[in-house]
Amino acid sequence: MSVFEITKAATFDAAHHFPSEPEGSPYRRIHGHSFQVEATVRSEVLDAAHGWVADLGALDRALKAAAEALDHGMLNEHAGLELPSLEHLCLWFADRLKPEWPGLSRITVSRPTIHERCVLTL
């Protein structure tokens, strides 16, 4: 049995803070990051008409549209991101992509400049 995975990536810049942190914590202050998000779609079966898992162009457009909704904004202002951890960002992207991409198998959100990432396996 073969298993195929395709992945697209998008970037966005956004600010956030963690209001539940104690006074004086650097996480409590508003600060920003450059983020990268990757979405992976998995399948054991290739589309017979095209010979692919899914249309990479369509996945690219869907992922970039979701990232654009967060770009240059305050993450805390979005439902589900009141505590805007990498983990919650993974869930946020999965919630938006899963309905149109049933083969969605993984979301990775990273902050490349500080070498941090979170992987959500679905």
SEKOLRO-349826 format. One record per atom (N, C-alpha, C): residue in three letters; atom name; x, y negated, z negated. Coordinates in Angstrom, 3 decimals, always signed. Layout:
% SEKOLRO-349826
<pt ALA; CA; <X; Y; Z>>;
...
END
This chain:
% SEKOLRO-349826
<pt MET; N; <+0.839; +1.181; +0.000>>;
<pt MET; CA; <+0.000; +0.000; +0.000>>;
<pt MET; C; <+0.881; -1.239; +0.000>>;
<pt SER; N; <+0.547; -2.205; +0.834>>;
<pt SER; CA; <+1.247; -3.480; +0.895>>;
<pt SER; C; <+0.422; -4.547; +0.206>>;
<pt VAL; N; <+1.106; -5.446; -0.469>>;
<pt VAL; CA; <+0.459; -6.596; -1.087>>;
<pt VAL; C; <+1.163; -7.831; -0.572>>;
<pt PHE; N; <+0.393; -8.754; -0.027>>;
<pt PHE; CA; <+0.929; -9.990; +0.517>>;
<pt PHE; C; <+0.562; -11.151; -0.396>>;
<pt GLU; N; <+1.460; -12.122; -0.509>>;
<pt GLU; CA; <+1.189; -13.354; -1.233>>;
<pt GLU; C; <+1.654; -14.521; -0.384>>;
<pt ILE; N; <+0.818; -15.540; -0.305>>;
<pt ILE; CA; <+1.209; -16.788; +0.342>>;
<pt ILE; C; <+1.134; -17.886; -0.712>>;
<pt THR; N; <+2.010; -18.860; -0.598>>;
<pt THR; CA; <+2.081; -19.924; -1.591>>;
<pt THR; C; <+2.259; -21.267; -0.911>>;
<pt LYS; N; <+1.544; -22.260; -1.394>>;
<pt LYS; CA; <+1.726; -23.648; -0.968>>;
<pt LYS; C; <+2.004; -24.479; -2.211>>;
<pt ALA; N; <+2.678; -25.602; -2.010>>;
<pt ALA; CA; <+3.031; -26.496; -3.114>>;
<pt ALA; C; <+2.608; -27.922; -2.791>>;
<pt ALA; N; <+2.354; -28.686; -3.842>>;
<pt ALA; CA; <+2.040; -30.113; -3.725>>;
<pt ALA; C; <+2.673; -30.820; -4.915>>;
<pt THR; N; <+2.864; -32.112; -4.780>>;
<pt THR; CA; <+3.429; -32.901; -5.868>>;
<pt THR; C; <+2.488; -34.030; -6.235>>;
<pt PHE; N; <+2.620; -34.477; -7.477>>;
<pt PHE; CA; <+1.878; -35.648; -7.939>>;
<pt PHE; C; <+2.624; -36.243; -9.124>>;
<pt ASP; N; <+2.365; -37.511; -9.360>>;
<pt ASP; CA; <+2.934; -38.223; -10.500>>;
<pt ASP; C; <+1.780; -38.694; -11.361>>;
<pt ALA; N; <+1.904; -38.510; -12.667>>;
<pt ALA; CA; <+0.811; -38.896; -13.555>>;
<pt ALA; C; <+1.342; -39.162; -14.956>>;
<pt ALA; N; <+0.555; -39.923; -15.693>>;
<pt ALA; CA; <+0.871; -40.224; -17.085>>;
<pt ALA; C; <-0.039; -39.415; -18.000>>;
<pt HIS; N; <+0.404; -39.254; -19.242>>;
<pt HIS; CA; <-0.418; -38.571; -20.244>>;
<pt HIS; C; <+0.121; -38.877; -21.628>>;
<pt HIS; N; <-0.622; -38.434; -22.610>>;
<pt HIS; CA; <-0.178; -38.504; -23.998>>;
<pt HIS; C; <-0.940; -37.436; -24.772>>;
<pt PHE; N; <-0.431; -37.132; -25.953>>;
<pt PHE; CA; <-1.069; -36.135; -26.805>>;
<pt PHE; C; <-1.565; -36.846; -28.066>>;
<pt PRO; N; <-2.844; -37.251; -28.060>>;
<pt PRO; CA; <-3.366; -38.061; -29.161>>;
<pt PRO; C; <-3.377; -37.344; -30.513>>;
<pt SER; N; <-3.293; -36.025; -30.525>>;
<pt SER; CA; <-3.331; -35.295; -31.792>>;
<pt SER; C; <-1.958; -35.188; -32.454>>;
<pt GLU; N; <-0.922; -35.647; -31.783>>;
<pt GLU; CA; <+0.421; -35.622; -32.364>>;
<pt GLU; C; <+0.536; -36.672; -33.463>>;
<pt PRO; N; <+1.407; -36.467; -34.439>>;
<pt PRO; CA; <+1.555; -37.432; -35.533>>;
<pt PRO; C; <+2.152; -38.758; -35.057>>;
<pt GLU; N; <+1.860; -39.816; -35.792>>;
<pt GLU; CA; <+2.446; -41.129; -35.504>>;
<pt GLU; C; <+3.956; -40.987; -35.412>>;
<pt GLY; N; <+4.551; -41.670; -34.459>>;
<pt GLY; CA; <+5.990; -41.621; -34.281>>;
<pt GLY; C; <+6.465; -40.522; -33.347>>;
<pt SER; N; <+5.606; -39.571; -33.024>>;
<pt SER; CA; <+5.992; -38.504; -32.108>>;
<pt SER; C; <+6.129; -39.072; -30.698>>;
<pt PRO; N; <+7.184; -38.702; -29.976>>;
<pt PRO; CA; <+7.303; -39.195; -28.599>>;
<pt PRO; C; <+6.181; -38.684; -27.694>>;
<pt TYR; N; <+5.559; -37.571; -28.056>>;
<pt TYR; CA; <+4.465; -37.022; -27.248>>;
<pt TYR; C; <+3.175; -37.825; -27.399>>;
<pt ARG; N; <+3.062; -38.572; -28.475>>;
<pt ARG; CA; <+1.859; -39.381; -28.717>>;
<pt ARG; C; <+1.839; -40.617; -27.814>>;
<pt ARG; N; <+3.028; -41.116; -27.480>>;
<pt ARG; CA; <+3.116; -42.306; -26.620>>;
<pt ARG; C; <+2.768; -41.935; -25.182>>;
<pt ILE; N; <+2.185; -42.890; -24.477>>;
<pt ILE; CA; <+1.902; -42.686; -23.052>>;
<pt ILE; C; <+3.233; -42.619; -22.307>>;
<pt HIS; N; <+3.375; -41.580; -21.506>>;
<pt HIS; CA; <+4.567; -41.392; -20.695>>;
<pt HIS; C; <+4.173; -40.638; -19.428>>;
<pt GLY; N; <+5.049; -40.635; -18.453>>;
<pt GLY; CA; <+4.704; -40.021; -17.180>>;
<pt GLY; C; <+5.722; -38.996; -16.717>>;
<pt HIS; N; <+5.300; -38.202; -15.760>>;
<pt HIS; CA; <+6.141; -37.164; -15.180>>;
<pt HIS; C; <+5.847; -37.053; -13.683>>;
<pt SER; N; <+6.801; -36.498; -12.975>>;
<pt SER; CA; <+6.572; -36.011; -11.620>>;
<pt SER; C; <+6.297; -34.514; -11.762>>;
<pt PHE; N; <+5.206; -34.068; -11.170>>;
<pt PHE; CA; <+4.767; -32.684; -11.276>>;
<pt PHE; C; <+4.821; -32.010; -9.912>>;
<pt GLN; N; <+4.979; -30.699; -9.932>>;
<pt GLN; CA; <+4.783; -29.876; -8.745>>;
<pt GLN; C; <+3.791; -28.787; -9.118>>;
<pt VAL; N; <+2.854; -28.529; -8.237>>;
<pt VAL; CA; <+1.897; -27.447; -8.445>>;
<pt VAL; C; <+1.989; -26.502; -7.252>>;
<pt GLU; N; <+1.962; -25.210; -7.547>>;
<pt GLU; CA; <+1.968; -24.181; -6.516>>;
<pt GLU; C; <+0.747; -23.298; -6.697>>;
<pt ALA; N; <+0.126; -22.959; -5.591>>;
<pt ALA; CA; <-1.016; -22.043; -5.604>>;
<pt ALA; C; <-0.656; -20.831; -4.745>>;
<pt THR; N; <-0.869; -19.643; -5.296>>;
<pt THR; CA; <-0.555; -18.393; -4.598>>;
<pt THR; C; <-1.839; -17.607; -4.383>>;
<pt VAL; N; <-2.033; -17.174; -3.159>>;
<pt VAL; CA; <-3.179; -16.336; -2.783>>;
<pt VAL; C; <-2.633; -14.964; -2.412>>;
<pt ARG; N; <-3.280; -13.932; -2.924>>;
<pt ARG; CA; <-2.812; -12.554; -2.779>>;
<pt ARG; C; <-3.870; -11.711; -2.067>>;
<pt SER; N; <-3.404; -10.770; -1.253>>;
<pt SER; CA; <-4.332; -9.865; -0.585>>;
<pt SER; C; <-3.607; -8.598; -0.143>>;
<pt GLU; N; <-4.329; -7.517; -0.155>>;
<pt GLU; CA; <-3.825; -6.253; +0.390>>;
<pt GLU; C; <-4.248; -6.081; +1.844>>;
<pt VAL; N; <-5.173; -6.941; +2.277>>;
<pt VAL; CA; <-5.732; -6.830; +3.615>>;
<pt VAL; C; <-5.472; -8.134; +4.367>>;
<pt LEU; N; <-5.021; -8.003; +5.611>>;
<pt LEU; CA; <-4.813; -9.180; +6.447>>;
<pt LEU; C; <-6.066; -9.455; +7.264>>;
<pt ASP; N; <-6.343; -10.715; +7.487>>;
<pt ASP; CA; <-7.444; -11.116; +8.352>>;
<pt ASP; C; <-7.194; -10.523; +9.741>>;
<pt ALA; N; <-8.131; -9.750; +10.233>>;
<pt ALA; CA; <-7.937; -9.029; +11.492>>;
<pt ALA; C; <-7.762; -9.964; +12.685>>;
<pt ALA; N; <-8.461; -11.093; +12.682>>;
<pt ALA; CA; <-8.401; -12.005; +13.823>>;
<pt ALA; C; <-7.084; -12.766; +13.896>>;
<pt HIS; N; <-6.463; -13.023; +12.718>>;
<pt HIS; CA; <-5.266; -13.858; +12.693>>;
<pt HIS; C; <-4.009; -13.138; +12.213>>;
<pt GLY; N; <-4.172; -12.027; +11.527>>;
<pt GLY; CA; <-3.021; -11.310; +11.009>>;
<pt GLY; C; <-2.382; -11.993; +9.816>>;
<pt TRP; N; <-3.197; -12.693; +9.041>>;
<pt TRP; CA; <-2.674; -13.407; +7.870>>;
<pt TRP; C; <-3.535; -13.184; +6.648>>;
<pt VAL; N; <-3.009; -13.545; +5.486>>;
<pt VAL; CA; <-3.774; -13.472; +4.236>>;
<pt VAL; C; <-4.867; -14.525; +4.255>>;
<pt ALA; N; <-4.479; -15.742; +4.582>>;
<pt ALA; CA; <-5.402; -16.877; +4.649>>;
<pt ALA; C; <-4.720; -17.988; +5.424>>;
<pt ASP; N; <-5.471; -18.962; +5.803>>;
<pt ASP; CA; <-4.968; -20.110; +6.543>>;
<pt ASP; C; <-4.120; -20.984; +5.618>>;
<pt LEU; N; <-2.808; -20.993; +5.828>>;
<pt LEU; CA; <-1.914; -21.804; +4.996>>;
<pt LEU; C; <-2.234; -23.292; +5.096>>;
<pt GLY; N; <-2.675; -23.738; +6.253>>;
<pt GLY; CA; <-3.045; -25.146; +6.417>>;
<pt GLY; C; <-4.233; -25.514; +5.546>>;
<pt ALA; N; <-5.218; -24.637; +5.494>>;
<pt ALA; CA; <-6.391; -24.891; +4.663>>;
<pt ALA; C; <-6.030; -24.861; +3.183>>;
<pt LEU; N; <-5.166; -23.924; +2.779>>;
<pt LEU; CA; <-4.715; -23.881; +1.389>>;
<pt LEU; C; <-3.940; -25.149; +1.051>>;
<pt ASP; N; <-3.098; -25.597; +1.961>>;
<pt ASP; CA; <-2.338; -26.829; +1.775>>;
<pt ASP; C; <-3.271; -28.019; +1.558>>;
<pt ARG; N; <-4.294; -28.146; +2.380>>;
<pt ARG; CA; <-5.240; -29.259; +2.253>>;
<pt ARG; C; <-5.994; -29.209; +0.929>>;
<pt ALA; N; <-6.429; -28.025; +0.528>>;
<pt ALA; CA; <-7.174; -27.885; -0.728>>;
<pt ALA; C; <-6.296; -28.219; -1.931>>;
<pt LEU; N; <-5.069; -27.743; -1.930>>;
<pt LEU; CA; <-4.170; -27.999; -3.051>>;
<pt LEU; C; <-3.797; -29.478; -3.118>>;
<pt LYS; N; <-3.496; -30.076; -1.970>>;
<pt LYS; CA; <-3.145; -31.499; -1.952>>;
<pt LYS; C; <-4.317; -32.371; -2.374>>;
<pt ALA; N; <-5.536; -31.997; -2.017>>;
<pt ALA; CA; <-6.714; -32.763; -2.438>>;
<pt ALA; C; <-6.874; -32.721; -3.954>>;
<pt ALA; N; <-6.647; -31.562; -4.553>>;
<pt ALA; CA; <-6.742; -31.455; -6.008>>;
<pt ALA; C; <-5.642; -32.275; -6.669>>;
<pt ALA; N; <-4.416; -32.189; -6.155>>;
<pt ALA; CA; <-3.305; -32.961; -6.721>>;
<pt ALA; C; <-3.552; -34.457; -6.564>>;
<pt GLU; N; <-4.113; -34.863; -5.442>>;
<pt GLU; CA; <-4.405; -36.278; -5.187>>;
<pt GLU; C; <-5.372; -36.844; -6.218>>;
<pt ALA; N; <-6.289; -36.023; -6.704>>;
<pt ALA; CA; <-7.249; -36.480; -7.722>>;
<pt ALA; C; <-6.542; -36.896; -9.015>>;
<pt LEU; N; <-5.350; -36.353; -9.259>>;
<pt LEU; CA; <-4.589; -36.675; -10.471>>;
<pt LEU; C; <-3.472; -37.682; -10.233>>;
<pt ASP; N; <-3.071; -37.861; -8.983>>;
<pt ASP; CA; <-1.888; -38.647; -8.665>>;
<pt ASP; C; <-2.008; -40.097; -9.124>>;
<pt HIS; N; <-0.959; -40.565; -9.787>>;
<pt HIS; CA; <-0.842; -41.943; -10.280>>;
<pt HIS; C; <-2.005; -42.337; -11.186>>;
<pt GLY; N; <-2.456; -41.389; -11.988>>;
<pt GLY; CA; <-3.528; -41.649; -12.943>>;
<pt GLY; C; <-3.141; -41.162; -14.325>>;
<pt MET; N; <-4.112; -41.270; -15.221>>;
<pt MET; CA; <-3.943; -40.813; -16.603>>;
<pt MET; C; <-4.610; -39.450; -16.718>>;
<pt LEU; N; <-3.825; -38.418; -16.943>>;
<pt LEU; CA; <-4.361; -37.060; -17.007>>;
<pt LEU; C; <-5.443; -36.927; -18.061>>;
<pt ASN; N; <-5.276; -37.573; -19.213>>;
<pt ASN; CA; <-6.223; -37.461; -20.324>>;
<pt ASN; C; <-7.641; -37.873; -19.936>>;
<pt GLU; N; <-7.798; -38.635; -18.872>>;
<pt GLU; CA; <-9.119; -39.134; -18.462>>;
<pt GLU; C; <-9.919; -38.111; -17.670>>;
<pt HIS; N; <-9.340; -36.958; -17.370>>;
<pt HIS; CA; <-10.028; -35.931; -16.581>>;
<pt HIS; C; <-10.561; -34.832; -17.505>>;
<pt ALA; N; <-11.800; -34.432; -17.263>>;
<pt ALA; CA; <-12.404; -33.347; -18.052>>;
<pt ALA; C; <-11.521; -32.117; -17.993>>;
<pt GLY; N; <-11.247; -31.549; -19.140>>;
<pt GLY; CA; <-10.391; -30.383; -19.244>>;
<pt GLY; C; <-8.934; -30.722; -19.488>>;
<pt LEU; N; <-8.593; -32.001; -19.363>>;
<pt LEU; CA; <-7.208; -32.424; -19.566>>;
<pt LEU; C; <-7.079; -33.421; -20.722>>;
<pt GLU; N; <-8.011; -33.393; -21.614>>;
<pt GLU; CA; <-7.924; -34.278; -22.775>>;
<pt GLU; C; <-6.641; -34.007; -23.570>>;
<pt LEU; N; <-6.227; -32.748; -23.589>>;
<pt LEU; CA; <-4.910; -32.339; -24.096>>;
<pt LEU; C; <-4.150; -31.823; -22.873>>;
<pt PRO; N; <-3.408; -32.693; -22.207>>;
<pt PRO; CA; <-2.875; -32.388; -20.871>>;
<pt PRO; C; <-1.560; -31.602; -20.867>>;
<pt SER; N; <-1.582; -30.430; -21.461>>;
<pt SER; CA; <-0.414; -29.549; -21.449>>;
<pt SER; C; <-0.256; -28.919; -20.063>>;
<pt LEU; N; <+0.897; -28.360; -19.814>>;
<pt LEU; CA; <+1.093; -27.626; -18.561>>;
<pt LEU; C; <+0.073; -26.500; -18.444>>;
<pt GLU; N; <-0.237; -25.864; -19.574>>;
<pt GLU; CA; <-1.204; -24.766; -19.578>>;
<pt GLU; C; <-2.589; -25.249; -19.131>>;
<pt HIS; N; <-3.010; -26.405; -19.648>>;
<pt HIS; CA; <-4.315; -26.942; -19.255>>;
<pt HIS; C; <-4.310; -27.413; -17.805>>;
<pt LEU; N; <-3.166; -27.911; -17.336>>;
<pt LEU; CA; <-3.077; -28.269; -15.921>>;
<pt LEU; C; <-3.227; -27.036; -15.035>>;
<pt CYS; N; <-2.620; -25.922; -15.412>>;
<pt CYS; CA; <-2.800; -24.679; -14.656>>;
<pt CYS; C; <-4.278; -24.301; -14.575>>;
<pt LEU; N; <-4.956; -24.351; -15.707>>;
<pt LEU; CA; <-6.385; -24.020; -15.739>>;
<pt LEU; C; <-7.199; -24.991; -14.890>>;
<pt TRP; N; <-6.860; -26.272; -14.948>>;
<pt TRP; CA; <-7.570; -27.303; -14.186>>;
<pt TRP; C; <-7.479; -27.005; -12.685>>;
<pt PHE; N; <-6.272; -26.717; -12.205>>;
<pt PHE; CA; <-6.114; -26.406; -10.781>>;
<pt PHE; C; <-6.818; -25.100; -10.418>>;
<pt ALA; N; <-6.732; -24.101; -11.263>>;
<pt ALA; CA; <-7.406; -22.826; -10.987>>;
<pt ALA; C; <-8.915; -23.019; -10.880>>;
<pt ASP; N; <-9.479; -23.812; -11.778>>;
<pt ASP; CA; <-10.924; -24.068; -11.740>>;
<pt ASP; C; <-11.353; -24.709; -10.429>>;
<pt ARG; N; <-10.516; -25.559; -9.873>>;
<pt ARG; CA; <-10.874; -26.247; -8.638>>;
<pt ARG; C; <-10.655; -25.387; -7.401>>;
<pt LEU; N; <-9.668; -24.509; -7.422>>;
<pt LEU; CA; <-9.340; -23.735; -6.227>>;
<pt LEU; C; <-10.035; -22.381; -6.150>>;
<pt LYS; N; <-10.273; -21.754; -7.272>>;
<pt LYS; CA; <-10.794; -20.376; -7.294>>;
<pt LYS; C; <-12.108; -20.205; -6.510>>;
<pt PRO; N; <-13.067; -21.136; -6.594>>;
<pt PRO; CA; <-14.320; -20.915; -5.849>>;
<pt PRO; C; <-14.126; -20.727; -4.342>>;
<pt GLU; N; <-13.191; -21.429; -3.740>>;
<pt GLU; CA; <-12.974; -21.324; -2.292>>;
<pt GLU; C; <-11.876; -20.328; -1.936>>;
<pt TRP; N; <-11.108; -19.914; -2.942>>;
<pt TRP; CA; <-9.970; -19.033; -2.717>>;
<pt TRP; C; <-10.049; -17.841; -3.663>>;
<pt PRO; N; <-10.934; -16.873; -3.369>>;
<pt PRO; CA; <-11.119; -15.741; -4.286>>;
<pt PRO; C; <-9.859; -14.902; -4.495>>;
<pt GLY; N; <-8.910; -14.976; -3.569>>;
<pt GLY; CA; <-7.659; -14.245; -3.724>>;
<pt GLY; C; <-6.600; -15.005; -4.526>>;
<pt LEU; N; <-6.986; -16.169; -5.073>>;
<pt LEU; CA; <-6.037; -16.949; -5.869>>;
<pt LEU; C; <-5.509; -16.078; -6.998>>;
<pt SER; N; <-4.199; -15.926; -7.053>>;
<pt SER; CA; <-3.619; -15.020; -8.047>>;
<pt SER; C; <-2.673; -15.704; -9.030>>;
<pt ARG; N; <-2.201; -16.893; -8.650>>;
<pt ARG; CA; <-1.247; -17.553; -9.541>>;
<pt ARG; C; <-1.253; -19.055; -9.294>>;
<pt ILE; N; <-1.169; -19.805; -10.386>>;
<pt ILE; CA; <-0.960; -21.253; -10.347>>;
<pt ILE; C; <+0.292; -21.529; -11.161>>;
<pt THR; N; <+1.196; -22.302; -10.600>>;
<pt THR; CA; <+2.397; -22.719; -11.319>>;
<pt THR; C; <+2.429; -24.239; -11.326>>;
<pt VAL; N; <+2.578; -24.813; -12.506>>;
<pt VAL; CA; <+2.740; -26.258; -12.633>>;
<pt VAL; C; <+4.086; -26.495; -13.299>>;
<pt SER; N; <+4.878; -27.366; -12.688>>;
<pt SER; CA; <+6.207; -27.630; -13.230>>;
<pt SER; C; <+6.507; -29.123; -13.257>>;
<pt ARG; N; <+7.483; -29.434; -14.101>>;
<pt ARG; CA; <+8.066; -30.770; -14.163>>;
<pt ARG; C; <+9.547; -30.561; -13.817>>;
<pt PRO; N; <+9.852; -30.570; -12.514>>;
<pt PRO; CA; <+11.190; -30.177; -12.071>>;
<pt PRO; C; <+12.328; -30.997; -12.682>>;
<pt THR; N; <+12.107; -32.284; -12.918>>;
<pt THR; CA; <+13.205; -33.114; -13.414>>;
<pt THR; C; <+13.618; -32.752; -14.830>>;
<pt ILE; N; <+12.733; -32.071; -15.578>>;
<pt ILE; CA; <+13.103; -31.663; -16.940>>;
<pt ILE; C; <+13.086; -30.136; -17.090>>;
<pt HIS; N; <+13.000; -29.446; -15.955>>;
<pt HIS; CA; <+13.156; -27.981; -15.910>>;
<pt HIS; C; <+12.146; -27.251; -16.794>>;
<pt GLU; N; <+10.886; -27.641; -16.663>>;
<pt GLU; CA; <+9.801; -26.981; -17.397>>;
<pt GLU; C; <+8.748; -26.515; -16.419>>;
<pt ARG; N; <+8.130; -25.375; -16.737>>;
<pt ARG; CA; <+7.028; -24.900; -15.902>>;
<pt ARG; C; <+6.156; -23.942; -16.687>>;
<pt CYS; N; <+4.951; -23.804; -16.193>>;
<pt CYS; CA; <+3.993; -22.855; -16.743>>;
<pt CYS; C; <+3.392; -22.089; -15.575>>;
<pt VAL; N; <+3.228; -20.787; -15.754>>;
<pt VAL; CA; <+2.632; -19.927; -14.736>>;
<pt VAL; C; <+1.359; -19.322; -15.300>>;
<pt LEU; N; <+0.269; -19.494; -14.579>>;
<pt LEU; CA; <-1.001; -18.846; -14.928>>;
<pt LEU; C; <-1.218; -17.743; -13.915>>;
<pt THR; N; <-1.302; -16.512; -14.377>>;
<pt THR; CA; <-1.587; -15.381; -13.514>>;
<pt THR; C; <-3.060; -15.047; -13.666>>;
<pt LEU; N; <-3.754; -15.025; -12.541>>;
<pt LEU; CA; <-5.210; -14.795; -12.551>>;
<pt LEU; C; <-5.527; -13.356; -12.207>>;
END
